[in-house]
Amino acid sequence: MHHPFTHQYPPIGIPFLAFTGTRDETAPPRFSESLFDAPGACDTRALANKRGANHHEPSHTYNPALTRYTAAWFKLFLLPSQGRPGSEGAVPGADFEALVFGHGPDSLCFGGDGPMERCEVRRGLPVTTAE
């Protein structure tokens, strides 16, 4: 979800990734954080609150990294046979697992999308946290 706007919500029961930004005044970070922190939310989920990002990050102030991490998430959870290196149908040279769940400089929470106010990815339990 890119900068989701919601006041009330049921816990999301499928794997999800929510992007927000510290300068989003339309859908403040607390909206995404409420979705992420909701009791009963899917154990596999991610939250990326980027420092300085505003509500128009997906459009007017386009951030290409947003597209990269969204596509990586989709590859892992919508097309899992294509999301992991060496698997049948995998994209040559792409390691979507490392982009989302890794600790390297290109990973979501550790520098690939820039400085984060809060970034956390979970796969059943906290596996990557950077604040």
C-alpha positions as CSV (number, residue, x, y, z in Angstrom):
1,M,0.0,0.0,0.0
2,H,1.4,3.4,-0.9
3,H,0.5,6.0,1.7
4,P,-2.8,4.4,2.7
5,F,-5.5,6.7,4.0
6,T,-7.8,5.1,6.6
7,H,-9.3,5.9,10.0
8,Q,-10.9,2.5,10.7
9,Y,-9.7,-0.8,9.5
10,P,-10.0,-4.5,10.1
11,P,-6.7,-6.3,10.7
12,I,-5.2,-7.2,7.3
13,G,-5.1,-11.0,7.0
14,I,-2.7,-11.4,4.1
15,P,1.0,-10.4,3.7
16,F,1.2,-6.6,3.2
17,L,3.7,-3.8,2.8
18,A,2.7,-0.3,3.8
19,F,4.8,2.8,2.7
20,T,4.4,6.2,4.3
21,G,6.5,9.2,4.9
22,T,7.3,11.7,7.7
23,R,6.0,14.6,5.6
24,D,2.7,13.0,4.6
25,E,0.0,15.4,5.8
26,T,-2.8,13.7,3.8
27,A,-2.4,10.2,5.2
28,P,0.0,10.7,8.2
29,P,2.3,7.8,9.2
30,R,0.0,6.9,12.1
31,F,-2.5,5.5,9.5
32,S,0.1,3.0,8.1
33,E,1.4,2.3,11.6
34,S,-2.1,1.5,12.8
35,L,-2.5,-1.0,10.0
36,F,0.9,-2.5,10.7
37,D,0.5,-2.6,14.5
38,A,-3.1,-3.9,14.5
39,P,-3.8,-6.9,16.7
40,G,-4.6,-9.8,14.4
41,A,-2.7,-8.5,11.4
42,C,-1.0,-11.1,9.2
43,D,2.3,-12.2,10.7
44,T,4.1,-11.4,7.4
45,R,4.0,-7.7,6.9
46,A,6.2,-4.6,6.4
47,L,6.2,-0.9,7.2
48,A,8.5,1.7,5.6
49,N,8.2,5.2,7.0
50,K,10.6,7.2,4.9
51,R,12.1,10.4,6.3
52,G,11.0,13.4,4.3
53,A,8.6,11.5,2.0
54,N,5.2,13.1,1.4
55,H,1.9,11.8,0.2
56,H,2.9,12.3,-3.5
57,E,5.9,10.0,-3.3
58,P,4.2,7.5,-5.7
59,S,3.2,10.2,-8.2
60,H,4.3,13.8,-8.3
61,T,7.5,13.5,-6.4
62,Y,8.1,10.1,-7.9
63,N,10.4,7.7,-6.0
64,P,11.7,4.9,-8.3
65,A,12.7,2.8,-5.2
66,L,9.1,2.6,-4.2
67,T,8.4,0.7,-7.4
68,R,11.4,-1.6,-6.9
69,Y,10.3,-2.7,-3.4
70,T,6.6,-3.0,-4.3
71,A,7.6,-5.2,-7.3
72,A,9.9,-7.3,-5.0
73,W,7.0,-7.8,-2.5
74,F,4.7,-8.9,-5.3
75,K,7.3,-11.3,-6.7
76,L,7.7,-12.9,-3.3
77,F,4.1,-13.2,-2.3
78,L,2.1,-13.2,-5.6
79,L,4.6,-15.0,-7.8
80,P,6.8,-16.9,-5.3
81,S,8.2,-19.2,-8.0
82,Q,9.8,-16.1,-9.6
83,G,10.8,-14.4,-6.4
84,R,13.8,-16.4,-5.3
85,P,17.2,-16.7,-7.1
86,G,17.6,-20.1,-8.7
87,S,13.9,-20.9,-8.7
88,E,12.1,-21.7,-12.0
89,G,11.0,-18.5,-13.7
90,A,13.3,-16.4,-11.5
91,V,14.4,-13.0,-12.8
92,P,18.1,-13.3,-13.6
93,G,20.3,-11.2,-11.3
94,A,17.4,-10.2,-9.1
95,D,17.3,-11.2,-5.4
96,F,13.8,-10.0,-4.2
97,E,14.3,-11.7,-0.9
98,A,17.4,-9.7,-0.2
99,L,15.7,-6.4,-1.3
100,V,12.8,-6.9,1.2
101,F,14.2,-9.0,4.0
102,G,17.9,-8.4,3.7
103,H,20.4,-6.3,5.7
104,G,22.5,-5.1,2.8
105,P,22.8,-1.5,1.6
106,D,20.2,-2.1,-1.2
107,S,17.6,-3.6,1.2
108,L,14.4,-1.7,2.1
109,C,15.2,-1.0,5.7
110,F,19.0,-0.6,5.5
111,G,19.5,2.1,3.0
112,G,18.1,1.1,-0.4
113,D,15.1,3.5,-0.1
114,G,17.0,6.2,1.9
115,P,16.8,7.1,5.6
116,M,13.8,5.7,7.5
117,E,12.0,7.0,10.6
118,R,10.7,3.4,11.1
119,C,11.2,0.4,8.9
120,E,10.2,-3.1,9.9
121,V,9.7,-6.3,8.0
122,R,8.3,-9.4,9.5
123,R,7.9,-13.0,8.3
124,G,6.0,-14.6,11.1
125,L,8.2,-12.9,13.6
126,P,10.4,-9.7,13.6
127,V,13.3,-10.5,11.2
128,T,14.5,-7.0,10.2
129,T,14.1,-3.8,12.1
130,A,15.8,-0.4,11.6
131,E,14.9,2.8,13.3
